[in-house]
Amino acid sequence: MKKVHITTLGCSKNLVDSEVLQGQLEYHDFQFVDQAEQSDLLIVNTCGFIEKAKEESIQAIFEALELKKADPAKKVFVTGCLSERYRADIEKDIPEVDAIFGTEDYRAILQALGKKHAANDNLYRLRRVTTPRHFAYLKISEGCNHTCAFCAIPGIRGKHRSRTVEALVEEARKLAAGGARELILISQDTSYYGKDIYGKQSITRLLQALEQVEGIRWIRVLYWYPTNFPLDVLDFMKDSARLVPYLDMPIQHVSDRMLKLMRRGDSRRSLEKLYETILSRVPGITLRTTLITGHPGETEEDFRELKNFVRQFKFDRLGTFTYSDEEGTPAFTLENKVPAELAGQRQAEIMELQRDISLEKNQALCDTEQLVLLDEFDISTNFYSGRTFRDAPEIDNEVLIPARPSTAYKPGDFARVRIDEAAEYELYGHFTDASKEQIP
């Protein structure tokens, strides 16, 4: 039996691709190992979104090749976004790689290993989830129809392609049967879901169907796009028992001049109106966004406007990227490039501002009782870590709770926690007397 190790880089969408590939290979009797040194085949699933991710992917390829140098019988396959985008360069510059594939090239990978590809409708049925069993990502579509100036993804992943409601519900049931209590919907553009196959935006229809899946307690949606945001989802969110009031919507910038340069379909006023509508329809909602600093043409005035917008709306969660100059994107040819050092300074200013906002919001939760999904227990510190509905795994805040002798929990349990202290990105609390929650 051949032993395989997959190194996955980049976003959660890439992780799902690796899980689908692993399921396909296990179906064909390949054995997966955690240690790359123990494998016969090393697969590097790369990211090619921005320069830093490309460098990380190239480093991972060379690390795999070092293992092959020590044991020439090993094979190294490269797949994912970097190889989709730079296949010819990898072939030329890294000839030691045994085979190169693009994104979702499951059939070609299996053929290279002398195996047959499973039917398309079995791709997700055979998926092997590698996240902790109590949460799982559900990729609802692939590709993107937008042409944002800074983004290489449409050229890598292609046009938007939605999966059907029926297929997604079937997969959600399988994930729930495997122990998932939190379902996290991901795509390049969640707002567009269904328009290509149903003729209209259908994310609310999908959410209504997923809410009926037995065993799922929380449904979280990532990567909303602000242009043509489906407002009907807000009414469903307000009344839903499972769709958490959490809205992750990268807006990138707010200056009208910058939004035009970025080829976004929004204006500052349209974004303000959208957030005002969201906050009025779903009181207490958690807002998350992502911003870019240092995009070509960004002036000090544009940046001040961005900071003022952050102060105005006080996002609960906020991430930032510095602009990455990517070949083949419209922004690559723009003049007035912002020096990398200045882009980094602006990023630091935004995050310093956000730290204060996050601390203020966290302190407001002190002396309140919160429902927490427990993610893990650290035996060395005797602390549990978990999350409220306000937090997605790996990117948002944590709640830290000391264990106590009278109760025993495991990852995936829901518990009632009284918040005692707050830091910028952590909450500290204790379990209440009757804290353990049962899945309804």
C-alpha positions, -999 to 999 in steps of 0.1 A, spaced: 0 0 0 14 34 -10 18 60 17 8 96 9 13 129 27 -4 161 16 9 196 25 -20 221 22 -12 258 19 -36 288 17 -72 292 25 -100 269 37 -111 264 1 -78 248 -6 -82 227 25 -114 213 11 -97 205 -22 -71 185 -3 -98 167 17 -116 157 -15 -83 145 -30 -75 125 1 -109 108 -1 -103 99 -37 -69 84 -29 -81 65 2 -109 50 -20 -81 36 -41 -63 21 -11 -36 48 -5 -27 52 31 -22 87 45 5 95 70 11 126 91 49 126 87 61 135 52 93 115 59 72 83 61 55 88 27 61 73 -7 43 102 -24 43 139 -13 16 161 -26 20 199 -21 -13 217 -26 -1 252 -32 -15 288 -29 -7 314 -55 -29 343 -43 -2 368 -32 36 370 -31 39 358 5 18 328 -2 37 320 -34 70 321 -15 56 298 12 44 274 -15 78 273 -32 95 267 1 72 238 7 80 223 -27 117 225 -20 113 209 14 95 180 -3 123 177 -28 149 176 0 131 145 13 131 131 -23 168 137 -25 174 117 7 151 89 -7 150 90 -46 121 64 -46 98 92 -33 76 111 -57 67 148 -54 34 160 -70 25 198 -70 -11 209 -74 -32 239 -65 -33 276 -73 4 282 -78 8 254 -103 -24 264 -121 -9 298 -125 28 291 -130 28 255 -144 54 263 -172 77 282 -147 76 252 -123 84 228 -151 113 249 -163 127 260 -129 120 230 -107 124 199 -130 128 176 -100 91 177 -94 76 145 -108 42 158 -118 24 192 -119 -14 197 -117 -38 226 -115 -67 231 -92 -93 204 -89 -73 181 -111 -84 150 -93 -88 129 -124 -53 137 -137 -37 129 -104 -54 96 -102 -45 88 -138 -9 96 -130 -11 70 -102 -26 44 -125 -61 47 -109 -95 56 -123 -114 87 -113 -145 83 -93 -177 97 -106 -181 135 -102 -210 131 -78 -188 110 -56 -161 136 -51 -176 151 -20 -192 119 -8 -157 104 -5 -142 136 11 -121 129 42 -125 158 66 -93 168 84 -105 196 106 -115 188 142 -146 166 138 -170 192 154 -167 217 126 -163 214 88 -162 236 58 -188 233 31 -176 247 -3 -208 259 -20 -192 272 -53 -160 276 -72 -146 305 -91 -156 342 -93 -172 365 -119 -157 397 -105 -127 414 -120 -112 432 -90 -80 449 -101 -58 434 -74 -71 398 -76 -56 369 -95 -83 343 -84 -106 345 -114 -77 338 -137 -68 308 -115 -102 294 -105 -123 305 -134 -159 317 -136 -184 312 -107 -198 277 -106 -224 269 -79 -231 234 -66 -268 224 -63 -288 227 -31 -294 190 -31 -257 181 -34 -248 205 -6 -276 192 17 -264 157 11 -228 166 20 -240 185 51 -258 155 63 -227 134 59 -206 160 78 -232 161 106 -232 123 108 -194 125 112 -197 148 142 -198 183 127 -218 207 149 -207 238 131 -210 241 93 -189 269 77 -200 279 42 -172 291 19 -167 302 -17 -151 330 -36 -183 350 -36 -211 337 -14 -235 365 -24 -236 352 -60 -245 316 -50 -271 300 -73 -275 327 -99 -256 306 -125 -278 275 -120 -311 288 -107 -312 322 -125 -313 342 -93 -293 345 -60 -303 315 -40 -282 316 -8 -312 320 14 -329 290 -2 -297 270 5 -296 282 41 -332 273 47 -324 237 35 -293 234 56 -311 245 87 -331 213 85 -300 191 87 -301 172 120 -272 176 143 -259 210 130 -261 236 157 -243 265 141 -242 276 104 -216 303 96 -212 320 62 -179 334 50 -169 356 21 -200 377 13 -195 402 -15 -210 436 -9 -222 443 -44 -257 430 -48 -257 416 -13 -289 394 -9 -308 414 18 -333 386 22 -307 366 41 -309 392 69 -345 384 77 -337 347 77 -307 353 99 -327 373 125 -352 345 130 -330 314 124 -322 290 152 -289 279 136 -276 306 112 -253 326 135 -256 365 134 -221 368 119 -213 385 87 -179 383 70 -178 407 41 -144 419 28 -149 455 15 -111 461 8 -115 500 9 -140 528 12 -126 557 -7 -146 562 -39 -115 569 -58 -98 537 -45 -129 516 -50 -129 527 -87 -93 519 -91 -98 485 -75 -127 478 -99 -152 472 -71 -189 478 -77 -194 499 -46 -191 534 -33 -185 547 2 -222 556 5 -234 523 -8 -213 505 18 -226 528 45 -262 522 35 -256 485 34 -240 484 69 -268 506 83 -294 482 69 -276 452 83 -272 467 118 -309 478 118 -323 444 106 -301 422 128 -293 439 161 -263 425 178 -248 410 146 -210 405 145 -194 423 116 -161 411 101 -143 426 71 -109 426 53 -91 456 40 -61 462 17 -35 489 23 -11 502 -2 -30 495 -34 -16 515 -63 -28 551 -62 -37 551 -25 -30 585 -10 -28 597 25 -63 612 21 -77 578 9 -60 561 39 -74 587 64 -109 580 49 -104 543 54 -94 548 91 -123 570 97 -147 544 83 -132 518 107 -138 542 136 -173 548 124 -185 512 121 -162 496 148 -160 462 131 -160 434 156 -134 415 136 -111 429 110 -81 417 90 -58 435 66 -35 427 37 -9 448 22 -12 451 -16 7 424 -35 17 433 -71 5 403 -91 12 397 -128 -18 394 -150 -40 415 -128 -53 450 -139 -36 466 -109 -2 453 -120 -1 479 -148 -13 508 -127 11 537 -119 16 554 -86 27 523 -67 28 526 -30 62 516 -14 59 483 5 72 500 37 45 526 36 18 500 29 31 480 59 30 512 81 -6 518 70 -15 482 78 0 485 113 -20 517 119 -53 500 110 -45 470 132 -35 493 161 -69 510 157 -86 477 155 -69 464 187 -85 492 207 -119 486 191 -117 448 198 -106 454 234 -136 478 239 -160 452 225 -145 423 245 -147 443 277 -184 449 271 -189 411 274 -174 409 309 -200 396 335 -222 382 308 -229 345 301 -220 332 267 -226 300 248 -192 286 238 -183 259 214 -153 241 229 -125 235 203 -97 218 224 -83 211 258 -46 218 266 -35 193 291 -3 213 298 -22 244 310 -54 227 321 -74 252 300 -101 247 274 -103 270 244 -135 277 225 -155 303 206 -187 323 208 -209 327 177 -188 358 170 -158 339 161 -148 316 132 -121 291 138 -84 300 132 -91 336 122 -111 352 151 -110 354 189 -109 327 215 -124 321 249 -101 305 275 -117 286 304 -99 267 332 -109 231 337 -126 221 370 -128 187 386 -166 186 388 -172 186 350 -157 169 320 -160 183 285 -147 172 251 -141 192 218 -175 198 202 -194 203 234 -213 235 239 -210 251 273 -223 281 292 -194 303 302 -194 334 325 -169 360 311 -145 373 338 -118 392 319 -111 404 284 -80 411 263 -78 425 228 -83 391 212 -92 367 240 -119 363 266 -114 346 299 -142 329 318 -154 300 339 -180 273 334 -213 280 351 -229 254 374 -253 241 347 -232 249 317 -232 218 295 -255 223 265 -272 195 246 -276 197 208 -313 203 201 
